[in-house]
Amino acid sequence: MRRTRERLEVIEYRPGEDRLVYRNNDNEAEGRSHGDLLCGNCGEVVLSNWSKEEAQTHFVMHDQRVVIQCLACKAYNLLAAPSEKVEQNIVLNRA
C-alpha cells in the first residue's frame, strides 16, 4: 500500500481553551494508517502512521480543539476539532 502524507492546519494555540498533545518519540501513540501527518508550516512529520480521519476520531474532545506542536518549527497544528463541530460538519455534508 502506498504511504500518504497529509499536512495539518496551522492554528493559533489558545492556552486553557485548546488541549495540547505532546509528542514523545520514545512512546509515540500508535496509529494504524499507512501515512504521516505533517506540520502545516514546515512539512516535518508530527505523527507517523496516522491519517487526518484517524486523528479526528482518536483525539476528539467534546469542547476543545486538540493541538500538536511541531518539534522542528514550534508551530501548532490542529489534530482534531471539537466533537460538536465534527457533528455539525457531518450533518451539513449530508444535507
PyMOL commands that set and color helices and strands:
alter all, ss='L'
color gray80, all
select helices_A, chain A and resi 25-27+52-59+83-94
alter helices_A, ss='H'
color red, helices_A
select strands_A, chain A and resi 4-7+9-11+19-21+35-38+45-48+66-69+76-80
alter strands_A, ss='S'
color yellow, strands_A
deselect
rebuild
show_as cartoon
